[in-house]
């Protein structure tokens, strides 16, 4: 299971939500993980209200 907190910690260069979406897409394609868990809320100023839906779509 891939955790959102692990993605954020492993990618300190990410400075906004849109960059996080791009990184998550890359991580999910290069990983054999089948499940994704949002164990934290991203701490960026531009996090949209539908952030969970956006990240889930980026992973799958």
C-alpha positions in Angstrom: 0.0 0.0 0.0 1.3 3.4 -1.0 0.8 6.1 1.6 0.5 9.8 0.7 2.8 10.7 3.6 5.6 8.6 2.1 5.2 10.3 -1.3 5.4 13.7 0.3 8.4 12.8 2.5 10.3 11.2 -0.4 9.7 14.3 -2.6 10.7 17.4 -0.6 11.1 19.4 -3.9 7.3 19.4 -4.3 6.0 22.9 -3.4 2.4 22.9 -4.5 -0.6 20.6 -5.0 -0.3 20.4 -8.8 3.3 19.3 -8.6 2.1 16.6 -6.1 -0.4 15.3 -8.6 2.3 15.0 -11.2 4.7 13.2 -8.8 2.0 10.9 -7.6 1.2 9.9 -11.2 4.9 9.1 -11.8 5.2 7.2 -8.6 2.1 5.1 -9.3 3.3 4.2 -12.8 6.7 3.1 -11.5 5.4 1.2 -8.5 3.7 -2.2 -8.2 1.5 -0.9 -5.4 -2.2 -1.6 -6.0 -3.6 0.5 -3.2 -3.3 4.1 -2.2 -4.1 5.6 1.2 -4.4 9.3 2.0 -3.2 9.2 5.6 -2.5 12.9 5.7 -3.9 16.1 4.1 -1.3 17.8 1.9 0.0 21.0 3.6 0.1 23.3 0.5 -1.7 26.7 0.2 -3.4 25.6 -3.1 -5.0 22.4 -1.9 -8.5 22.3 -3.5 -11.7 21.1 -1.8 -11.7 17.9 -3.9 -8.1 17.0 -3.2 -8.9 13.4 -2.3 -10.7 12.8 -5.6 -7.9 14.4 -7.5 -5.1 12.3 -5.9 -7.1 9.1 -6.2 -7.6 9.8 -9.9 -3.9 10.5 -10.3 -3.0 7.2 -8.6 -5.3 5.0 -10.6 
